[in-house]
Amino acid sequence: MPMIRLTVPTGSLTEEGRTTIQRDLAAVLLRWEGAPDTAFFRAQAWSYLTELPEGAQTTAEDDAPRFLVEVTVPQGALSERRKAGLVQDATKTVLTAAGLAQDDALRVWVLVHEQPDGTWGAGGSVFWYADLAALAQKGGKTDA
């Protein structure tokens, strides 16, 4: 089950962008992961927005806001093509939410963290990638 976290300086998103960015990024992640568009899978795609206080982010060059998107997925969930699509779409989504142009794309970094199989747990149980893939094939419906 995927997680996505966006870290931004406070005030760097537009008003509308701040209200939509979390669900927009979760949708991008689910689409590239190939998960079914069901309530079950949408509920498992956790999205966090971390806003840094003023002055907490800078570079050696300037104080222009930078955006860090961290994605955590089970290892094997994203092919190289899917990772590339995810990075491209997440970048566009953040730029839109910040009211920035494509020229500012290098201010958005996307890090994909792949969680090794057998190290992802939820509900008191370890989830294996094969089990998650089978669940996705059934559209999120369990046999219970």
Secondary structure, 3 states (H helix, E strand, C coil): CCEEEEEEECCCCCHHHHHHHHHHHHHHHHHHHCCCCCHHHHHHCEEEEEEECCCCCCCCCCCCCCEEEEEEEECCCCCHHHHHHHHHHHHHHHHHHHCCCHHHHHHEEEEEEEECCCCEEECCEEECHHHHHHHHHCCCCCCC
